């Protein structure tokens, strides 16, 4: 089994973060499963500025279209916690497409009554409320709490410096306890916080699970691939995820000059 594991983080600028995730995924995968952790070319501020995130999402879509053309992969995992390109790639790929918050909210709902989301930075919290409300009933979302006030210095050094990592853990715990005080009994640490906690082997806070979402994505992808092999089904082709006709895609490819849209 071969899994494409897509982040938004820059492949050149976030080396320690990506290498930490690769080790976590390698340790979680079953024998015979290969997880390829990928970033984007730039990955700069797209998680905070929606105008920039648009370009990151376009790159993720292009990666999915190239994969569709080349083949060789059994699942596409969007390991960015804002779930960009999820609907677009489910619409067109014939393999399971999974995403961070979609999977995290589904599992968290089974583990407890109310969910708390830990946003990396204050500016991102409205985005996480928006994303979470798409997956969770209003009564299930206890709160969204920001771990850090701003992105700089943020998590930049947390994976390379033990001291910076310790400070980040303290801030994650503080945000988690604020969510617990508001009724959460399961916590979803989003973005780098989830990787840092898993790297440190921390999976619980005051009796509440801290979801290890990055490794959960590996196991969930393995399950979805196995179910597709058993049943031949991976997504509904009615309504939201209807697959465009090849002729329609060809017309759009001609009109917009996007050759990747053509059928392989």
DRENDO-1510 file (C-alpha; in Angstrom, 1 decimal, always signed):
<recs>
REC; n; res; u; v; w
REC; 1; UNK; +0.0; +0.0; +0.0 .
REC; 2; UNK; +1.3; +3.4; -0.9 .
REC; 3; UNK; -0.1; +6.6; +0.7 .
REC; 4; UNK; +0.5; +10.2; -0.5 .
REC; 5; UNK; +0.5; +12.3; +2.7 .
REC; 6; UNK; +0.1; +16.0; +1.9 .
REC; 7; UNK; +0.9; +18.9; +4.1 .
REC; 8; UNK; +0.9; +22.7; +3.3 .
REC; 9; UNK; +4.2; +23.3; +5.1 .
REC; 10; UNK; +7.2; +24.3; +2.9 .
REC; 11; UNK; +9.4; +21.3; +2.0 .
REC; 12; UNK; +12.5; +23.6; +2.2 .
REC; 13; UNK; +11.5; +25.8; +5.2 .
REC; 14; UNK; +10.0; +23.3; +7.6 .
REC; 15; UNK; +12.5; +20.4; +7.4 .
REC; 16; UNK; +12.4; +19.3; +11.1 .
REC; 17; UNK; +8.6; +19.3; +11.2 .
REC; 18; UNK; +8.3; +17.2; +8.0 .
REC; 19; UNK; +11.1; +14.8; +9.1 .
REC; 20; UNK; +9.4; +14.4; +12.5 .
REC; 21; UNK; +6.1; +13.6; +10.8 .
REC; 22; UNK; +7.8; +11.1; +8.4 .
REC; 23; UNK; +9.2; +9.2; +11.4 .
REC; 24; UNK; +5.8; +9.2; +13.2 .
REC; 25; UNK; +4.1; +7.9; +10.0 .
REC; 26; UNK; +6.7; +5.2; +9.4 .
REC; 27; UNK; +6.2; +4.0; +13.0 .
REC; 28; UNK; +2.5; +3.9; +12.6 .
REC; 29; UNK; +2.2; +2.2; +9.2 .
REC; 30; UNK; +1.6; -1.5; +8.9 .
REC; 31; UNK; +4.1; -3.8; +7.2 .
REC; 32; UNK; +3.8; -3.3; +3.5 .
REC; 33; UNK; +2.5; +0.3; +3.8 .
REC; 34; UNK; +4.7; +3.2; +2.5 .
REC; 35; UNK; +3.7; +6.7; +3.6 .
REC; 36; UNK; +5.3; +9.5; +1.6 .
REC; 37; UNK; +5.1; +12.8; +3.6 .
REC; 38; UNK; +5.0; +15.8; +1.2 .
REC; 39; UNK; +5.0; +19.5; +1.7 .
REC; 40; UNK; +4.4; +22.4; -0.8 .
REC; 41; UNK; +6.9; +24.6; -2.6 .
REC; 42; UNK; +6.3; +27.6; -0.5 .
REC; 43; UNK; +3.8; +27.0; +2.4 .
REC; 44; UNK; +4.1; +30.6; +3.6 .
REC; 45; UNK; +1.3; +32.0; +5.8 .
REC; 46; UNK; -1.4; +30.1; +3.8 .
REC; 47; UNK; -2.7; +28.7; +7.1 .
REC; 48; UNK; -3.5; +32.2; +8.3 .
REC; 49; UNK; -4.2; +34.3; +5.2 .
REC; 50; UNK; -7.0; +32.9; +3.1 .
REC; 51; UNK; -5.8; +34.7; +0.0 .
REC; 52; UNK; -2.5; +32.8; +0.3 .
REC; 53; UNK; -4.1; +29.5; +1.2 .
REC; 54; UNK; -5.9; +29.6; -2.1 .
REC; 55; UNK; -2.6; +29.1; -3.8 .
REC; 56; UNK; -1.5; +26.3; -1.5 .
REC; 57; UNK; -4.8; +24.5; -2.2 .
REC; 58; UNK; -4.3; +24.9; -5.9 .
REC; 59; UNK; -0.9; +23.2; -5.5 .
REC; 60; UNK; -2.4; +20.4; -3.5 .
REC; 61; UNK; -5.1; +19.9; -6.3 .
REC; 62; UNK; -2.4; +19.8; -8.9 .
REC; 63; UNK; -0.5; +17.2; -6.9 .
REC; 64; UNK; -3.7; +15.1; -6.8 .
REC; 65; UNK; -4.2; +15.5; -10.6 .
REC; 66; UNK; -0.6; +14.4; -11.3 .
REC; 67; UNK; -1.1; +11.4; -9.0 .
REC; 68; UNK; -4.3; +10.6; -10.9 .
REC; 69; UNK; -2.4; +10.6; -14.1 .
REC; 70; UNK; +0.6; +8.6; -12.9 .
REC; 71; UNK; -1.1; +6.2; -10.7 .
REC; 72; UNK; +0.7; +4.1; -8.1 .
REC; 73; UNK; -0.9; +5.4; -4.9 .
REC; 74; UNK; -3.7; +3.8; -2.9 .
REC; 75; UNK; -4.9; +6.8; -0.9 .
REC; 76; UNK; -4.4; +10.6; -0.8 .
REC; 77; UNK; -4.2; +12.0; +2.8 .
REC; 78; UNK; -4.6; +15.8; +3.3 .
REC; 79; UNK; -2.7; +16.1; +6.5 .
REC; 80; UNK; -3.3; +19.9; +6.8 .
REC; 81; UNK; -5.8; +20.6; +9.6 .
REC; 82; UNK; -7.8; +23.1; +7.5 .
REC; 83; UNK; -8.8; +20.3; +5.1 .
REC; 84; UNK; -8.1; +22.3; +1.9 .
REC; 85; UNK; -8.9; +20.6; -1.4 .
REC; 86; UNK; -10.8; +17.7; +0.3 .
REC; 87; UNK; -14.1; +18.1; -1.8 .
REC; 88; UNK; -12.2; +18.8; -5.0 .
REC; 89; UNK; -10.0; +15.7; -4.8 .
REC; 90; UNK; -12.8; +13.4; -3.6 .
REC; 91; UNK; -14.7; +14.6; -6.6 .
REC; 92; UNK; -12.1; +13.4; -9.1 .
REC; 93; UNK; -9.8; +10.8; -7.6 .
REC; 94; UNK; -10.7; +7.1; -7.7 .
REC; 95; UNK; -8.9; +6.3; -4.4 .
REC; 96; UNK; -9.8; +7.2; -0.8 .
REC; 97; UNK; -9.1; +10.9; +0.0 .
REC; 98; UNK; -9.0; +11.7; +3.8 .
REC; 99; UNK; -8.3; +14.9; +5.7 .
REC; 100; UNK; -7.1; +15.9; +9.1 .
REC; 101; UNK; -10.2; +17.5; +10.7 .
REC; 102; UNK; -12.7; +15.3; +9.0 .
REC; 103; UNK; -11.1; +12.2; +10.5 .
REC; 104; UNK; -10.3; +13.8; +13.8 .
REC; 105; UNK; -13.9; +15.0; +14.4 .
REC; 106; UNK; -15.3; +11.7; +13.5 .
REC; 107; UNK; -13.1; +9.8; +15.9 .
REC; 108; UNK; -13.3; +12.4; +18.7 .
REC; 109; UNK; -17.1; +12.2; +18.6 .
REC; 110; UNK; -16.9; +8.5; +19.4 .
REC; 111; UNK; -14.5; +9.0; +22.3 .
REC; 112; UNK; -16.3; +11.6; +24.3 .
REC; 113; UNK; -19.3; +13.9; +24.6 .
REC; 114; UNK; -17.8; +17.3; +23.8 .
REC; 115; UNK; -14.8; +18.2; +21.7 .
REC; 116; UNK; -12.3; +21.0; +22.2 .
REC; 117; UNK; -10.1; +22.1; +19.2 .
REC; 118; UNK; -6.7; +23.6; +19.9 .
REC; 119; UNK; -5.8; +26.1; +17.2 .
REC; 120; UNK; -2.1; +26.8; +16.7 .
REC; 121; UNK; -2.4; +30.6; +16.6 .
REC; 122; UNK; -5.1; +33.1; +17.6 .
REC; 123; UNK; -5.6; +34.3; +14.0 .
REC; 124; UNK; -6.5; +30.8; +12.9 .
REC; 125; UNK; -9.2; +30.2; +15.5 .
REC; 126; UNK; -12.1; +31.5; +13.4 .
REC; 127; UNK; -11.0; +29.1; +10.6 .
REC; 128; UNK; -11.1; +26.2; +13.0 .
REC; 129; UNK; -14.5; +27.1; +14.2 .
REC; 130; UNK; -15.7; +27.2; +10.6 .
REC; 131; UNK; -14.1; +23.9; +9.7 .
REC; 132; UNK; -15.2; +22.1; +12.9 .
REC; 133; UNK; -18.8; +23.3; +12.6 .
REC; 134; UNK; -18.9; +21.5; +9.3 .
REC; 135; UNK; -18.3; +18.2; +11.0 .
REC; 136; UNK; -19.6; +18.5; +14.5 .
REC; 137; UNK; -23.1; +19.4; +15.7 .
REC; 138; UNK; -23.1; +22.7; +17.7 .
REC; 139; UNK; -23.7; +20.9; +20.9 .
REC; 140; UNK; -20.6; +18.7; +20.4 .
REC; 141; UNK; -18.1; +21.5; +20.0 .
REC; 142; UNK; -17.1; +22.9; +23.4 .
REC; 143; UNK; -14.6; +25.5; +22.3 .
REC; 144; UNK; -11.7; +26.4; +20.0 .
REC; 145; UNK; -8.7; +27.7; +22.0 .
REC; 146; UNK; -5.6; +29.2; +20.5 .
REC; 147; UNK; -2.2; +27.7; +21.7 .
REC; 148; UNK; -0.1; +30.8; +20.8 .
REC; 149; UNK; -0.9; +34.4; +20.2 .
REC; 150; UNK; +0.9; +34.6; +16.9 .
REC; 151; UNK; +2.8; +32.5; +14.4 .
REC; 152; UNK; +6.3; +34.1; +15.0 .
REC; 153; UNK; +8.2; +32.6; +16.7 .
REC; 154; UNK; +5.3; +30.1; +17.3 .
REC; 155; UNK; +6.2; +26.4; +16.6 .
REC; 156; UNK; +9.1; +27.3; +14.3 .
REC; 157; UNK; +11.8; +26.0; +16.7 .
REC; 158; UNK; +9.8; +23.5; +18.7 .
REC; 159; UNK; +11.0; +20.4; +16.7 .
REC; 160; UNK; +14.7; +21.4; +16.6 .
REC; 161; UNK; +15.1; +22.9; +20.1 .
REC; 162; UNK; +14.1; +20.9; +23.3 .
REC; 163; UNK; +13.7; +24.1; +25.2 .
REC; 164; UNK; +11.4; +25.6; +22.6 .
REC; 165; UNK; +9.5; +22.3; +22.5 .
REC; 166; UNK; +9.0; +22.5; +26.3 .
REC; 167; UNK; +7.6; +26.0; +26.1 .
REC; 168; UNK; +5.3; +25.0; +23.3 .
REC; 169; UNK; +4.0; +22.0; +25.4 .
REC; 170; UNK; +3.2; +24.3; +28.3 .
REC; 171; UNK; +1.2; +26.5; +26.0 .
REC; 172; UNK; -0.6; +23.5; +24.5 .
REC; 173; UNK; -1.5; +22.3; +28.0 .
REC; 174; UNK; -2.8; +25.8; +29.0 .
REC; 175; UNK; -5.0; +26.0; +25.9 .
REC; 176; UNK; -6.2; +22.4; +26.5 .
REC; 177; UNK; -7.2; +23.2; +30.1 .
REC; 178; UNK; -9.2; +26.2; +29.0 .
REC; 179; UNK; -11.1; +23.9; +26.6 .
REC; 180; UNK; -11.6; +21.4; +29.4 .
REC; 181; UNK; -13.0; +24.1; +31.7 .
REC; 182; UNK; -15.6; +24.8; +29.0 .
REC; 183; UNK; -16.8; +21.3; +28.9 .
REC; 184; UNK; -14.5; +19.4; +26.5 .
REC; 185; UNK; -13.6; +15.9; +27.3 .
REC; 186; UNK; -11.7; +15.1; +24.1 .
REC; 187; UNK; -9.1; +17.4; +22.6 .
REC; 188; UNK; -8.0; +17.8; +19.0 .
REC; 189; UNK; -4.6; +19.5; +18.8 .
REC; 190; UNK; -4.4; +21.0; +15.3 .
REC; 191; UNK; -1.3; +21.4; +13.2 .
REC; 192; UNK; +2.2; +21.2; +14.7 .
REC; 193; UNK; +0.8; +20.8; +18.2 .
REC; 194; UNK; -0.4; +17.3; +17.3 .
REC; 195; UNK; +3.0; +16.3; +15.9 .
REC; 196; UNK; +4.9; +17.7; +18.9 .
REC; 197; UNK; +2.7; +15.9; +21.4 .
REC; 198; UNK; +3.0; +12.6; +19.5 .
REC; 199; UNK; +6.8; +13.1; +19.2 .
REC; 200; UNK; +7.0; +13.5; +23.0 .
REC; 201; UNK; +4.6; +10.6; +23.6 .
REC; 202; UNK; +1.9; +12.8; +25.2 .
REC; 203; UNK; -1.6; +11.5; +24.5 .
REC; 204; UNK; -3.7; +12.6; +27.5 .
REC; 205; UNK; -4.3; +15.8; +29.6 .
REC; 206; UNK; -6.1; +15.6; +32.9 .
REC; 207; UNK; -7.9; +12.4; +31.8 .
REC; 208; UNK; -9.0; +13.8; +28.4 .
REC; 209; UNK; -7.5; +12.2; +25.2 .
REC; 210; UNK; -5.2; +14.4; +23.1 .
REC; 211; UNK; -5.8; +12.9; +19.7 .
REC; 212; UNK; -2.7; +11.7; +17.8 .
REC; 213; UNK; -4.3; +12.8; +14.5 .
REC; 214; UNK; -1.3; +12.5; +12.2 .
REC; 215; UNK; -0.8; +8.8; +13.0 .
REC; 216; UNK; -4.5; +8.3; +13.2 .
REC; 217; UNK; -4.6; +9.4; +9.5 .
REC; 218; UNK; -2.2; +6.6; +8.5 .
REC; 219; UNK; -4.4; +3.9; +10.2 .
REC; 220; UNK; -7.6; +5.4; +8.8 .
REC; 221; UNK; -6.2; +5.5; +5.3 .
REC; 222; UNK; -5.1; +1.8; +5.6 .
REC; 223; UNK; -8.6; +0.9; +6.7 .
REC; 224; UNK; -10.3; +2.8; +3.8 .
REC; 225; UNK; -8.0; +1.2; +1.3 .
REC; 226; UNK; -8.7; -2.2; +2.7 .
REC; 227; UNK; -12.5; -1.5; +2.5 .
REC; 228; UNK; -12.2; -0.3; -1.1 .
REC; 229; UNK; -10.4; -3.6; -1.9 .
REC; 230; UNK; -13.2; -5.6; -0.2 .
REC; 231; UNK; -16.2; -3.7; -1.6 .
REC; 232; UNK; -15.0; -1.7; -4.6 .
REC; 233; UNK; -16.4; +1.5; -3.0 .
REC; 234; UNK; -14.6; +4.4; -1.5 .
REC; 235; UNK; -16.9; +7.4; -1.8 .
REC; 236; UNK; -20.5; +8.2; -2.9 .
REC; 237; UNK; -20.8; +9.4; -6.4 .
REC; 238; UNK; -24.2; +11.1; -5.7 .
REC; 239; UNK; -24.6; +14.7; -4.9 .
REC; 240; UNK; -21.4; +16.3; -3.4 .
REC; 241; UNK; -18.8; +13.9; -4.8 .
REC; 242; UNK; -20.3; +13.4; -8.3 .
REC; 243; UNK; -17.4; +12.7; -10.7 .
REC; 244; UNK; -17.3; +15.0; -13.7 .
REC; 245; UNK; -17.7; +13.5; -17.1 .
REC; 246; UNK; -14.5; +13.0; -19.1 .
REC; 247; UNK; -15.9; +15.2; -21.9 .
REC; 248; UNK; -16.7; +18.0; -19.5 .
REC; 249; UNK; -13.2; +17.9; -18.0 .
REC; 250; UNK; -11.8; +18.0; -21.6 .
REC; 251; UNK; -13.8; +21.1; -22.4 .
REC; 252; UNK; -12.7; +22.8; -19.2 .
REC; 253; UNK; -9.1; +21.8; -19.9 .
REC; 254; UNK; -9.3; +23.4; -23.3 .
REC; 255; UNK; -11.0; +26.6; -22.0 .
REC; 256; UNK; -8.7; +27.1; -19.1 .
REC; 257; UNK; -5.5; +25.6; -20.5 .
REC; 258; UNK; -5.2; +23.0; -17.7 .
REC; 259; UNK; -4.0; +19.8; -19.3 .
REC; 260; UNK; -4.0; +18.0; -15.9 .
REC; 261; UNK; -7.8; +17.9; -16.0 .
REC; 262; UNK; -7.9; +15.5; -18.9 .
REC; 263; UNK; -8.6; +11.9; -18.2 .
REC; 264; UNK; -5.3; +9.9; -17.8 .
</recs>
